[in-house]
Amino acid sequence: MRRFGRWTAAALAPLAGLALLTAPFPARAGHSGPIPPYVATLPAEYVKRLLDRQEPLLFVDMRKPGEFRAGHLPGAMSLPITEVDRRFGEIPRSGRVVFYCSCPLEEIATVYTFLRSQGYRNHAILEGGIEGWLRHGYPVAR
């Protein structure tokens, strides 16, 4: 069985038309390395300012449920990256939606592109993922 990161070929079948599946992005989401130009990202500092101003944001934590329970961004919903193909309808199509994980950039970029193909235009990826958020000392909920 061929594996793409944590996904199997069968789990990625609904996304098979995306060219990103073979794109080489060795960096972790928002960490070192290039961010593809077609992926919208938001720096942690900007997201924190939005939170401080009480701007409406929905965080989507794409890590495993156990990682989510250990600590997540305030108000985040848990949607493991392996379940996006079945549960993407739970993501609102309006308002600001910020995705984060601790996964390779290719995985979250694939999700980003998949959602664009489904008509979503209100989403971005948190630069640095959860690790970047924690490095700044920003709050997490448990």
N, C-alpha and C positions, 0 to 999 in steps of 0.2 A: 504494500500500500504506500503510495507516494505521500510525503508529508510536506507541507508548506508552513514552516514555523510550528505552531501548535495545532494547525488545521490539517485535516486530511483532504485528499483530493475529492472525496465524496461530500465533505462538508462545504467545499468551495464550489461545487458544481453549479449552484445558482449564480455564482459570480464569474463563471468561466469566460465570459466575453470580455472581461476586463484585461487590458494589456498589462496592468500592474502586477499580475501574478508572477511574472517572470522578471520584473524589474529588480535590479540589485541595489537595495538600500540597506547596507550593513549596520547603520547607526540605529540607536534606540530612539524612540519617539521624542523628538525635540532635543535630544542630547547633542553629541558631536556629529558632524557630518552634514551633508546637504539636505535641505528640506525641499522636496519637489515643488516647483513653482505653482502647480495647480492645486496645492493643498493650503487652505487657509489656516494659519496658526495665530494664537494669541499668547503674548508673554504673560508669565505668572503675575508680574507687577501690575499689568493692565487689568487682568481679571480680578485681582485683589482690590484695586480701586473701584471697579464696578460693584463688587460686593459691599465695600464700605459705603458706597452711595446708595445701596439697597436697590440697585438695578435688578430687574428680574432676569435670572439666569437659571438654566437647568444644566446641571453637570451629569454626564453619563459616564459612569465608572465601568470600564470594559475589562476589568480584572476578574479573576475567579471570585466566587462568593465568599470564600474564607478570607481573601485579601481585603475585600470590601468591608467585611465585618470588623476586621482589625483596625480600620481607619479609612475614612473617605472624605472628600470635600463636602462642605456643608450643603445639605439638601440633595445630595447626589442620588440618582437612581442606579441600581445595579443592572447592567446588561452585558454579561460576559461576551467577549468578542466572538466566541464560538456559537453564540445564539443569535447573532445579528440577522442572519438570513431568515430566521423564523419569527423574530420579535421586532423587526425594525418599525413596524406599524405603531409601536408604543412610543416612538420618538415623535414629539410634536413637530408640526410643519411650520409653526410660527413661534416667535420669541427667539431668544438667543440660546443655543444649545452648544455646550462645550464638552468635547470628548477627551478622555484621558485614560491612560493605562500605564503599564510598565512592560511594554511589548516592543518588538522590533518595529521600526518605522514602516516597513513594507506592509505589516499587518494593519495598522491603523490607517495608513494611506489607502489601502484596498477598501476598507470600510467607508472611508470618506468618499471615495470615487463611486462606490456602489450606491451610497445615499444620494449623491448628485444624479446618478442615472435614474433614480426613483423620484426625482423632482425636488429633493430637499435643497434649500439654498440658505438655510439659517444656521448652519453648523460650522464649527471650527475645532481645531485640536489645540489643547493646552501644551504650549512649548515646555519641554522638560518633563512632561508627564507628572505623575504623583511625586516622583523623586525630586523634581525641580521645585514643586510646591513646598515640600518638606524642607528642602535646603534653605528656602527663604524664611522658614519658621512660621509659615502661615497655618491657620487653624484647620484641624480635621475633626470630624465627628466620629464617634464610636458607637 
